[in-house]
Amino acid sequence: MPDNKKTANHLDPSASKEKRKVKFEVYGEEMVEKVVKLSGNSGRVYLPPDWVGCRVKIIRID
């Protein structure tokens, strides 16, 4: 009988607390770097008004 026990890191609760850096390569038109500000129970980042309606990707860097 084969051993079907999963040992992947994503199933280990202690592994999820580790901070691991990953590399993203993104192609786009413009970039802004800002600090997220507190807004009620969440965070907020203001972007340029001409970006309204555009698709954006947010990557946390620290």
PDB file with one MODEL, atoms N, CA, C and O in Angstrom:
MODEL        1
ATOM      1  N   MET A   1       0.850  -1.186   0.000  1.00  0.00           N
ATOM      2  CA  MET A   1       0.000   0.000   0.000  1.00  0.00           C
ATOM      3  C   MET A   1       0.894   1.248   0.000  1.00  0.00           C
ATOM      4  O   MET A   1       1.722   1.394   0.899  1.00  0.00           O
ATOM      5  N   PRO A   2       0.753   2.156  -0.985  1.00  0.00           N
ATOM      6  CA  PRO A   2       1.617   3.348  -1.040  1.00  0.00           C
ATOM      7  C   PRO A   2       1.285   4.345   0.055  1.00  0.00           C
ATOM      8  O   PRO A   2       0.146   4.462   0.508  1.00  0.00           O
ATOM      9  N   ASP A   3       2.320   5.053   0.460  1.00  0.00           N
ATOM     10  CA  ASP A   3       2.134   6.085   1.490  1.00  0.00           C
ATOM     11  C   ASP A   3       1.652   7.366   0.819  1.00  0.00           C
ATOM     12  O   ASP A   3       2.417   7.999   0.092  1.00  0.00           O
ATOM     13  N   ASN A   4       0.400   7.762   1.046  1.00  0.00           N
ATOM     14  CA  ASN A   4      -0.196   8.942   0.420  1.00  0.00           C
ATOM     15  C   ASN A   4      -0.090  10.184   1.295  1.00  0.00           C
ATOM     16  O   ASN A   4      -0.727  11.199   1.013  1.00  0.00           O
ATOM     17  N   LYS A   5       0.694  10.111   2.334  1.00  0.00           N
ATOM     18  CA  LYS A   5       0.833  11.244   3.245  1.00  0.00           C
ATOM     19  C   LYS A   5       1.524  12.399   2.539  1.00  0.00           C
ATOM     20  O   LYS A   5       2.604  12.217   1.977  1.00  0.00           O
ATOM     21  N   LYS A   6       0.922  13.586   2.557  1.00  0.00           N
ATOM     22  CA  LYS A   6       1.488  14.755   1.897  1.00  0.00           C
ATOM     23  C   LYS A   6       2.449  15.461   2.843  1.00  0.00           C
ATOM     24  O   LYS A   6       2.143  15.676   4.016  1.00  0.00           O
ATOM     25  N   THR A   7       3.609  15.814   2.318  1.00  0.00           N
ATOM     26  CA  THR A   7       4.622  16.486   3.138  1.00  0.00           C
ATOM     27  C   THR A   7       5.013  17.833   2.559  1.00  0.00           C
ATOM     28  O   THR A   7       6.073  18.357   2.903  1.00  0.00           O
ATOM     29  N   ALA A   8       4.208  18.402   1.705  1.00  0.00           N
ATOM     30  CA  ALA A   8       4.525  19.690   1.077  1.00  0.00           C
ATOM     31  C   ALA A   8       4.565  20.789   2.128  1.00  0.00           C
ATOM     32  O   ALA A   8       3.830  20.742   3.115  1.00  0.00           O
ATOM     33  N   ASN A   9       5.441  21.794   1.909  1.00  0.00           N
ATOM     34  CA  ASN A   9       5.567  22.910   2.849  1.00  0.00           C
ATOM     35  C   ASN A   9       4.287  23.704   3.002  1.00  0.00           C
ATOM     36  O   ASN A   9       4.015  24.225   4.083  1.00  0.00           O
ATOM     37  N   HIS A  10       3.479  23.813   1.925  1.00  0.00           N
ATOM     38  CA  HIS A  10       2.268  24.626   2.027  1.00  0.00           C
ATOM     39  C   HIS A  10       1.237  23.998   2.958  1.00  0.00           C
ATOM     40  O   HIS A  10       0.254  24.653   3.306  1.00  0.00           O
ATOM     41  N   LEU A  11       1.433  22.750   3.370  1.00  0.00           N
ATOM     42  CA  LEU A  11       0.526  22.109   4.314  1.00  0.00           C
ATOM     43  C   LEU A  11       1.046  22.183   5.740  1.00  0.00           C
ATOM     44  O   LEU A  11       0.326  21.840   6.677  1.00  0.00           O
ATOM     45  N   ASP A  12       2.276  22.621   5.918  1.00  0.00           N
ATOM     46  CA  ASP A  12       2.899  22.714   7.229  1.00  0.00           C
ATOM     47  C   ASP A  12       2.618  24.092   7.819  1.00  0.00           C
ATOM     48  O   ASP A  12       3.090  25.094   7.282  1.00  0.00           O
ATOM     49  N   PRO A  13       1.856  24.165   8.918  1.00  0.00           N
ATOM     50  CA  PRO A  13       1.510  25.485   9.491  1.00  0.00           C
ATOM     51  C   PRO A  13       2.719  26.302   9.898  1.00  0.00           C
ATOM     52  O   PRO A  13       2.671  27.529   9.810  1.00  0.00           O
ATOM     53  N   SER A  14       3.801  25.678  10.340  1.00  0.00           N
ATOM     54  CA  SER A  14       4.975  26.448  10.755  1.00  0.00           C
ATOM     55  C   SER A  14       5.682  27.066   9.561  1.00  0.00           C
ATOM     56  O   SER A  14       6.312  28.113   9.707  1.00  0.00           O
ATOM     57  N   ALA A  15       5.599  26.455   8.385  1.00  0.00           N
ATOM     58  CA  ALA A  15       6.251  26.992   7.191  1.00  0.00           C
ATOM     59  C   ALA A  15       5.551  28.238   6.681  1.00  0.00           C
ATOM     60  O   ALA A  15       6.186  29.075   6.040  1.00  0.00           O
ATOM     61  N   SER A  16       4.259  28.387   6.948  1.00  0.00           N
ATOM     62  CA  SER A  16       3.519  29.542   6.441  1.00  0.00           C
ATOM     63  C   SER A  16       3.914  30.831   7.151  1.00  0.00           C
ATOM     64  O   SER A  16       3.655  31.919   6.636  1.00  0.00           O
ATOM     65  N   LYS A  17       4.536  30.731   8.325  1.00  0.00           N
ATOM     66  CA  LYS A  17       4.938  31.924   9.073  1.00  0.00           C
ATOM     67  C   LYS A  17       6.283  32.466   8.612  1.00  0.00           C
ATOM     68  O   LYS A  17       6.654  33.583   8.971  1.00  0.00           O
ATOM     69  N   GLU A  18       7.018  31.687   7.818  1.00  0.00           N
ATOM     70  CA  GLU A  18       8.304  32.152   7.304  1.00  0.00           C
ATOM     71  C   GLU A  18       8.098  33.246   6.277  1.00  0.00           C
ATOM     72  O   GLU A  18       7.126  33.226   5.522  1.00  0.00           O
ATOM     73  N   LYS A  19       9.022  34.208   6.249  1.00  0.00           N
ATOM     74  CA  LYS A  19       8.992  35.221   5.191  1.00  0.00           C
ATOM     75  C   LYS A  19       9.955  34.776   4.117  1.00  0.00           C
ATOM     76  O   LYS A  19      11.160  34.676   4.346  1.00  0.00           O
ATOM     77  N   ARG A  20       9.415  34.508   2.943  1.00  0.00           N
ATOM     78  CA  ARG A  20      10.247  34.113   1.817  1.00  0.00           C
ATOM     79  C   ARG A  20      10.143  35.156   0.737  1.00  0.00           C
ATOM     80  O   ARG A  20       9.042  35.584   0.391  1.00  0.00           O
ATOM     81  N   LYS A  21      11.262  35.570   0.202  1.00  0.00           N
ATOM     82  CA  LYS A  21      11.283  36.541  -0.895  1.00  0.00           C
ATOM     83  C   LYS A  21      11.150  35.784  -2.204  1.00  0.00           C
ATOM     84  O   LYS A  21      11.739  34.717  -2.380  1.00  0.00           O
ATOM     85  N   VAL A  22      10.374  36.341  -3.117  1.00  0.00           N
ATOM     86  CA  VAL A  22      10.238  35.781  -4.449  1.00  0.00           C
ATOM     87  C   VAL A  22      10.505  36.889  -5.452  1.00  0.00           C
ATOM     88  O   VAL A  22      10.390  38.071  -5.127  1.00  0.00           O
ATOM     89  N   LYS A  23      10.858  36.510  -6.658  1.00  0.00           N
ATOM     90  CA  LYS A  23      11.165  37.491  -7.690  1.00  0.00           C
ATOM     91  C   LYS A  23      10.008  37.552  -8.668  1.00  0.00           C
ATOM     92  O   LYS A  23       9.523  36.521  -9.134  1.00  0.00           O
ATOM     93  N   PHE A  24       9.560  38.776  -8.980  1.00  0.00           N
ATOM     94  CA  PHE A  24       8.523  39.011  -9.971  1.00  0.00           C
ATOM     95  C   PHE A  24       9.131  39.802 -11.118  1.00  0.00           C
ATOM     96  O   PHE A  24       9.899  40.737 -10.890  1.00  0.00           O
ATOM     97  N   GLU A  25       8.801  39.444 -12.315  1.00  0.00           N
ATOM     98  CA  GLU A  25       9.205  40.226 -13.479  1.00  0.00           C
ATOM     99  C   GLU A  25       7.915  40.699 -14.130  1.00  0.00           C
ATOM    100  O   GLU A  25       7.116  39.896 -14.612  1.00  0.00           O
ATOM    101  N   VAL A  26       7.722  42.023 -14.136  1.00  0.00           N
ATOM    102  CA  VAL A  26       6.466  42.598 -14.608  1.00  0.00           C
ATOM    103  C   VAL A  26       6.776  43.622 -15.693  1.00  0.00           C
ATOM    104  O   VAL A  26       7.677  44.447 -15.541  1.00  0.00           O
ATOM    105  N   TYR A  27       6.039  43.565 -16.765  1.00  0.00           N
ATOM    106  CA  TYR A  27       6.170  44.542 -17.841  1.00  0.00           C
ATOM    107  C   TYR A  27       4.974  45.473 -17.779  1.00  0.00           C
ATOM    108  O   TYR A  27       3.844  45.014 -17.613  1.00  0.00           O
ATOM    109  N   GLY A  28       5.202  46.766 -17.909  1.00  0.00           N
ATOM    110  CA  GLY A  28       4.101  47.702 -17.832  1.00  0.00           C
ATOM    111  C   GLY A  28       4.456  49.042 -18.432  1.00  0.00           C
ATOM    112  O   GLY A  28       5.470  49.192 -19.113  1.00  0.00           O
ATOM    113  N   GLU A  29       3.609  50.005 -18.169  1.00  0.00           N
ATOM    114  CA  GLU A  29       3.735  51.349 -18.724  1.00  0.00           C
ATOM    115  C   GLU A  29       4.382  52.325 -17.748  1.00  0.00           C
ATOM    116  O   GLU A  29       5.251  53.106 -18.137  1.00  0.00           O
ATOM    117  N   GLU A  30       3.968  52.288 -16.495  1.00  0.00           N
ATOM    118  CA  GLU A  30       4.465  53.224 -15.485  1.00  0.00           C
ATOM    119  C   GLU A  30       4.563  52.517 -14.153  1.00  0.00           C
ATOM    120  O   GLU A  30       3.967  51.459 -13.952  1.00  0.00           O
ATOM    121  N   MET A  31       5.330  53.116 -13.230  1.00  0.00           N
ATOM    122  CA  MET A  31       5.416  52.573 -11.887  1.00  0.00           C
ATOM    123  C   MET A  31       5.464  53.717 -10.894  1.00  0.00           C
ATOM    124  O   MET A  31       6.116  54.732 -11.140  1.00  0.00           O
ATOM    125  N   VAL A  32       4.787  53.562  -9.791  1.00  0.00           N
ATOM    126  CA  VAL A  32       4.920  54.489  -8.665  1.00  0.00           C
ATOM    127  C   VAL A  32       5.231  53.651  -7.436  1.00  0.00           C
ATOM    128  O   VAL A  32       4.790  52.506  -7.334  1.00  0.00           O
ATOM    129  N   GLU A  33       5.977  54.206  -6.517  1.00  0.00           N
ATOM    130  CA  GLU A  33       6.272  53.520  -5.264  1.00  0.00           C
ATOM    131  C   GLU A  33       5.728  54.367  -4.139  1.00  0.00           C
ATOM    132  O   GLU A  33       6.099  55.532  -3.995  1.00  0.00           O
ATOM    133  N   LYS A  34       4.850  53.789  -3.342  1.00  0.00           N
ATOM    134  CA  LYS A  34       4.194  54.526  -2.267  1.00  0.00           C
ATOM    135  C   LYS A  34       4.117  53.668  -1.017  1.00  0.00           C
ATOM    136  O   LYS A  34       4.335  52.458  -1.067  1.00  0.00           O
ATOM    137  N   VAL A  35       3.805  54.302   0.102  1.00  0.00           N
ATOM    138  CA  VAL A  35       3.582  53.616   1.368  1.00  0.00           C
ATOM    139  C   VAL A  35       2.076  53.535   1.588  1.00  0.00           C
ATOM    140  O   VAL A  35       1.363  54.523   1.412  1.00  0.00           O
ATOM    141  N   VAL A  36       1.602  52.365   1.969  1.00  0.00           N
ATOM    142  CA  VAL A  36       0.170  52.174   2.236  1.00  0.00           C
ATOM    143  C   VAL A  36      -0.178  52.893   3.530  1.00  0.00           C
ATOM    144  O   VAL A  36       0.523  52.750   4.532  1.00  0.00           O
ATOM    145  N   LYS A  37      -1.261  53.667   3.511  1.00  0.00           N
ATOM    146  CA  LYS A  37      -1.729  54.413   4.680  1.00  0.00           C
ATOM    147  C   LYS A  37      -2.935  53.715   5.283  1.00  0.00           C
ATOM    148  O   LYS A  37      -3.703  53.066   4.573  1.00  0.00           O
ATOM    149  N   LEU A  38      -3.099  53.847   6.584  1.00  0.00           N
ATOM    150  CA  LEU A  38      -4.236  53.265   7.286  1.00  0.00           C
ATOM    151  C   LEU A  38      -5.519  53.972   6.868  1.00  0.00           C
ATOM    152  O   LEU A  38      -5.562  55.198   6.765  1.00  0.00           O
ATOM    153  N   SER A  39      -6.559  53.186   6.629  1.00  0.00           N
ATOM    154  CA  SER A  39      -7.860  53.726   6.248  1.00  0.00           C
ATOM    155  C   SER A  39      -8.934  52.837   6.850  1.00  0.00           C
ATOM    156  O   SER A  39      -9.329  51.836   6.252  1.00  0.00           O
ATOM    157  N   GLY A  40      -9.402  53.200   8.025  1.00  0.00           N
ATOM    158  CA  GLY A  40     -10.384  52.357   8.713  1.00  0.00           C
ATOM    159  C   GLY A  40      -9.747  51.043   9.133  1.00  0.00           C
ATOM    160  O   GLY A  40      -8.750  51.025   9.854  1.00  0.00           O
ATOM    161  N   ASN A  41     -10.340  49.930   8.669  1.00  0.00           N
ATOM    162  CA  ASN A  41      -9.816  48.603   8.992  1.00  0.00           C
ATOM    163  C   ASN A  41      -8.947  48.034   7.875  1.00  0.00           C
ATOM    164  O   ASN A  41      -8.662  46.837   7.867  1.00  0.00           O
ATOM    165  N   SER A  42      -8.528  48.865   6.943  1.00  0.00           N
ATOM    166  CA  SER A  42      -7.718  48.375   5.824  1.00  0.00           C
ATOM    167  C   SER A  42      -6.670  49.418   5.464  1.00  0.00           C
ATOM    168  O   SER A  42      -6.484  50.400   6.183  1.00  0.00           O
ATOM    169  N   GLY A  43      -5.993  49.197   4.356  1.00  0.00           N
ATOM    170  CA  GLY A  43      -4.984  50.132   3.886  1.00  0.00           C
ATOM    171  C   GLY A  43      -5.408  50.769   2.578  1.00  0.00           C
ATOM    172  O   GLY A  43      -6.277  50.256   1.872  1.00  0.00           O
ATOM    173  N   ARG A  44      -4.781  51.897   2.263  1.00  0.00           N
ATOM    174  CA  ARG A  44      -5.156  52.628   1.049  1.00  0.00           C
ATOM    175  C   ARG A  44      -3.909  53.215   0.393  1.00  0.00           C
ATOM    176  O   ARG A  44      -2.999  53.697   1.068  1.00  0.00           O
ATOM    177  N   VAL A  45      -3.889  53.162  -0.920  1.00  0.00           N
ATOM    178  CA  VAL A  45      -2.843  53.800  -1.716  1.00  0.00           C
ATOM    179  C   VAL A  45      -3.542  54.632  -2.772  1.00  0.00           C
ATOM    180  O   VAL A  45      -4.398  54.125  -3.496  1.00  0.00           O
ATOM    181  N   TYR A  46      -3.189  55.898  -2.868  1.00  0.00           N
ATOM    182  CA  TYR A  46      -3.761  56.770  -3.896  1.00  0.00           C
ATOM    183  C   TYR A  46      -2.903  56.686  -5.149  1.00  0.00           C
ATOM    184  O   TYR A  46      -1.676  56.758  -5.085  1.00  0.00           O
ATOM    185  N   LEU A  47      -3.556  56.535  -6.271  1.00  0.00           N
ATOM    186  CA  LEU A  47      -2.874  56.458  -7.563  1.00  0.00           C
ATOM    187  C   LEU A  47      -3.297  57.625  -8.434  1.00  0.00           C
ATOM    188  O   LEU A  47      -4.306  58.272  -8.154  1.00  0.00           O
ATOM    189  N   PRO A  48      -2.542  57.904  -9.485  1.00  0.00           N
ATOM    190  CA  PRO A  48      -2.886  59.032 -10.349  1.00  0.00           C
ATOM    191  C   PRO A  48      -4.282  58.867 -10.969  1.00  0.00           C
ATOM    192  O   PRO A  48      -4.682  57.753 -11.309  1.00  0.00           O
ATOM    193  N   PRO A  49      -5.013  59.964 -11.113  1.00  0.00           N
ATOM    194  CA  PRO A  49      -6.382  59.875 -11.643  1.00  0.00           C
ATOM    195  C   PRO A  49      -6.453  59.350 -13.080  1.00  0.00           C
ATOM    196  O   PRO A  49      -7.469  58.785 -13.482  1.00  0.00           O
ATOM    197  N   ASP A  50      -5.387  59.533 -13.847  1.00  0.00           N
ATOM    198  CA  ASP A  50      -5.426  59.003 -15.213  1.00  0.00           C
ATOM    199  C   ASP A  50      -5.266  57.480 -15.248  1.00  0.00           C
ATOM    200  O   ASP A  50      -5.376  56.878 -16.316  1.00  0.00           O
ATOM    201  N   TRP A  51      -5.010  56.852 -14.100  1.00  0.00           N
ATOM    202  CA  TRP A  51      -4.951  55.394 -14.013  1.00  0.00           C
ATOM    203  C   TRP A  51      -6.334  54.786 -13.784  1.00  0.00           C
ATOM    204  O   TRP A  51      -6.477  53.565 -13.853  1.00  0.00           O
ATOM    205  N   VAL A  52      -7.335  55.585 -13.519  1.00  0.00           N
ATOM    206  CA  VAL A  52      -8.685  55.070 -13.273  1.00  0.00           C
ATOM    207  C   VAL A  52      -9.144  54.283 -14.489  1.00  0.00           C
ATOM    208  O   VAL A  52      -9.048  54.757 -15.621  1.00  0.00           O
ATOM    209  N   GLY A  53      -9.640  53.085 -14.249  1.00  0.00           N
ATOM    210  CA  GLY A  53     -10.092  52.212 -15.318  1.00  0.00           C
ATOM    211  C   GLY A  53      -8.998  51.318 -15.883  1.00  0.00           C
ATOM    212  O   GLY A  53      -9.281  50.442 -16.701  1.00  0.00           O
ATOM    213  N   CYS A  54      -7.760  51.521 -15.463  1.00  0.00           N
ATOM    214  CA  CYS A  54      -6.643  50.698 -15.935  1.00  0.00           C
ATOM    215  C   CYS A  54      -6.443  49.514 -14.991  1.00  0.00           C
ATOM    216  O   CYS A  54      -6.812  49.564 -13.817  1.00  0.00           O
ATOM    217  N   ARG A  55      -5.853  48.453 -15.529  1.00  0.00           N
ATOM    218  CA  ARG A  55      -5.490  47.305 -14.704  1.00  0.00           C
ATOM    219  C   ARG A  55      -4.151  47.595 -14.044  1.00  0.00           C
ATOM    220  O   ARG A  55      -3.228  48.078 -14.700  1.00  0.00           O
ATOM    221  N   VAL A  56      -4.037  47.304 -12.747  1.00  0.00           N
ATOM    222  CA  VAL A  56      -2.788  47.500 -12.018  1.00  0.00           C
ATOM    223  C   VAL A  56      -2.460  46.226 -11.253  1.00  0.00           C
ATOM    224  O   VAL A  56      -3.333  45.392 -11.013  1.00  0.00           O
ATOM    225  N   LYS A  57      -1.194  46.083 -10.873  1.00  0.00           N
ATOM    226  CA  LYS A  57      -0.743  44.983 -10.032  1.00  0.00           C
ATOM    227  C   LYS A  57       0.008  45.589  -8.870  1.00  0.00           C
ATOM    228  O   LYS A  57       0.866  46.451  -9.062  1.00  0.00           O
ATOM    229  N   ILE A  58      -0.301  45.151  -7.680  1.00  0.00           N
ATOM    230  CA  ILE A  58       0.337  45.663  -6.475  1.00  0.00           C
ATOM    231  C   ILE A  58       1.228  44.552  -5.912  1.00  0.00           C
ATOM    232  O   ILE A  58       0.760  43.433  -5.703  1.00  0.00           O
ATOM    233  N   ILE A  59       2.501  44.850  -5.666  1.00  0.00           N
ATOM    234  CA  ILE A  59       3.439  43.893  -5.113  1.00  0.00           C
ATOM    235  C   ILE A  59       4.005  44.468  -3.826  1.00  0.00           C
ATOM    236  O   ILE A  59       4.591  45.551  -3.831  1.00  0.00           O
ATOM    237  N   ARG A  60       3.829  43.741  -2.714  1.00  0.00           N
ATOM    238  CA  ARG A  60       4.399  44.188  -1.426  1.00  0.00           C
ATOM    239  C   ARG A  60       5.872  43.864  -1.447  1.00  0.00           C
ATOM    240  O   ARG A  60       6.261  42.723  -1.695  1.00  0.00           O
ATOM    241  N   ILE A  61       6.710  44.880  -1.183  1.00  0.00           N
ATOM    242  CA  ILE A  61       8.155  44.684  -1.269  1.00  0.00           C
ATOM    243  C   ILE A  61       8.836  44.562   0.084  1.00  0.00           C
ATOM    244  O   ILE A  61      10.019  44.227   0.134  1.00  0.00           O
ATOM    245  N   ASP A  62       8.146  44.817   1.168  1.00  0.00           N
ATOM    246  CA  ASP A  62       8.747  44.577   2.492  1.00  0.00           C
ATOM    247  C   ASP A  62       7.685  44.224   3.501  1.00  0.00           C
ATOM    248  O   ASP A  62       7.997  43.987   4.668  1.00  0.00           O
TER     249      ASP A  62
ENDMDL
END
